[in-house]
Amino acid sequence: MKTITLVSWCLLGLYTAILIGLLLFARSGSSDDRIASGYVIMLFIPLGILAAINLLPFQFTRILVLVLSVAPAVMVVIMLIASPIVQKWRSASWADEDSARANGSYYFKDAPRQKLAADIASLNAEQLRADMAQPVPDLNQTGREQVTLLDFVALQGFEADPARLIACFDVLLKKGARIDNGDPTHSPTHFRVIDYDPAILKWFLEHGADANAREAGTGTPILFQAIHRDRSDTTKTEKVRLLLEHGADPNIIPPRQDERVIVTSMLMSAASAEAWDICNVMLDHGADPHYKTQSGWDIFQAVDYQSKQFTSWGQTPPSGFTKLAERLAALNANGDKNTRQ
């Protein structure tokens, strides 16, 4: 029993020393660091309770303290042994999933579509055409993650050769693939290429893609998606122009996703993103400059405010902003049907 008690005291002392070391060498700069130190201090409570129990002159309590004291050390040993095994299994599992995503078997479980997906993965349009000589069952059916074969072509990435992507798109479309397969949980395929080369979006629009399509689930128009691409996308003005030239409604109102979202027009939305060139393109295609938000804010006020900001910052406005401001000033001065009300 003395041995059991001694081992328990040694373990409790070891744990106490570890906790003291953690407190002494802990960072104390941020609130997160202070919270972590607080949790460490709280661990002294169970150690104190175990120490008090270990002082009791009962065999059962001393065995209990030993078991509870050994448990953390045993868990650490188990974790040290199991961690590399688990990590290796996870790495193998992730590698298998990455491989399945790359060849399409992750998305499609039937052999015919897996074969076509393999052709698509290599962007081999000729082989894809040969393998589609016979009708393909479930050609437009969505697979895992709501991906169709046409979508899988888009998943080959924006770094892929646009011409080879379009060649595969063309084969599928001629064999009956649909850009919008009618599944309410599936967004039309051209949503997936909005970040790609504008030539791909143009090809879709010229082959029947709806310029007013809405994203599944959110109902967000594709025009909104095009406007709000990353600032580093130097082609987004061209993509917006393509959509408008193919019938996108410049005055469509995107749905309100939650109470924090201010309902506004596409023109106002572009202005809020400081996409001045896009604002000009939208005005060229019939965007209503007189639209007002619920608070009464319109494009005239937005541009006037931004103009004052540029002045206060001592900055020269970009050419797109200057052109927009001049257009709005002309509309305001004309006094005709386009005059601000």
Secondary structure, DSSP 4 states (H G I P E B T S, - for coil): -HHHHHHHHHHHHHHHHHHHHHHHT---SSHHHHHHHHHHHHTHHHHHHHHHHHTSS-HHHHHHHHHHHHHHHHHHHHHHHHHHHHHHHHHHHHHHHHHHHHHSTTT--SHHHHHHHHHHHTT-HHHHHHHTSS--TTTT---GGG--HHHHHHTT-TTS-HHHHHHHHHHHHHTT--SS-S-TTS--GGGGGTTS-HHHHHHHHHTT--TT-B-TTT--BHHHHHHTS-TT-TTHHHHHHHHHHTT--TT--PPP-STTSPP--HHHHHHHTT-HHHHHHHHHTT--TT---TT---HHHHHHHHHHHHHHHT-PPPHHHHHHHHHHHHHHHH-STTS--
